Amino acid sequence: MPDGDGLGGEIALAEHLKTLGKEVSIVNSDPTPEKFGLVDPDFEIHIWDPKKPLPQVDLVFAIDVNDRPRLGPLNKALELLKAKVVFIDHHISDETMKHEHVIDEDISSMGEMLHRYFEVVDAEVTFKMALAMYVSIFTDTNAFRHRKTTALSHKICASLVEVGVDPNEVFRRVHQTRSINQMHLLGEVLKNVKTRCQGKIAWVEIPQSLQQKYEATAEDTQAFVDYLLILKEVEVGLLFREEENGKIKISFRSKGKVEIFPLVQKLGGGGHAFEAGVACEGKMQDVVQTVLEAVEKLVS
């Protein structure tokens, strides 16, 4: 499920490497969501075909990924490739990951991290790189609203606008492309918001039947959890979505008082201190009950 941060980072780094005379291939295991197609106008991102070997390379950069399990189905294919893998990410990681890889948990996005690198090596930033990095920063800061948004984040985006990026066009392409089905799904989901712990916890459940009713993809519902934080009393918002494989994908969001990453890590997930996710086995009602009880202990 590639997002604007990872996709923007891939394109920006690939363009830079090409200027150094390197041959570059971008391979993802899932298709690019339509709204992020603007970062890949030349269709350079290839979808991995398990029936075919990966390109022979000297080095692999895993962008917006902090360990091998997060590579999903590509992990085994990369092991067969026997090339060195360098992880570039800003999500909380195991301490051992920080020695060989580029992990900075205090940075807002891949776009910001790469731009800082490009400045150090005095690299030319083309319009294509600028657009990719702007989309990365814009989406992973949730339109500059997340706590890791700094003065530097805004300065970098200002410099990208000077290169030619149109902020209005980025907003339109990323946020103003919903279908009527997606709007109706959002309405039905928000109509069934539930709360507990004196309103400090809010959650929504999206079963497969509801997704099928509105012909929705998992990506269509990604941002729904953010609406829960609009509620005045809420400290933690959760979205429980039933996947096609029967697993329950849980998205966690916190306003900042409650650090939810340790709990998500225990469940086998990953993310940031106040924004994380995990996929769990089990029936929806059982997973919801177990997770809510654990979150309630954190909140209280």
GIZIMO-V379994 format. One record per helix or strand. SS is the DSSP state (2 for helix, 1 for strand). FROM is the first residue (numbers start at 1). LEN is the number of residues. If there is no record, write none. Layout:
ss=SS from=FROM len=LEN
ss=SS from=FROM len=LEN
This chain:
ss=2 from=4 len=16
ss=1 from=26 len=3
ss=2 from=34 len=6
ss=1 from=45 len=3
ss=1 from=59 len=5
ss=2 from=68 len=4
ss=2 from=74 len=8
ss=1 from=84 len=6
ss=2 from=97 len=4
ss=1 from=102 len=2
ss=2 from=110 len=11
ss=2 from=127 len=14
ss=2 from=151 len=13
ss=2 from=167 len=9
ss=2 from=180 len=12
ss=1 from=194 len=3
ss=1 from=201 len=6
ss=2 from=208 len=6
ss=2 from=218 len=13
ss=1 from=236 len=7
ss=1 from=248 len=7
ss=2 from=261 len=6
ss=1 from=270 len=2
ss=1 from=275 len=6
ss=2 from=284 len=16
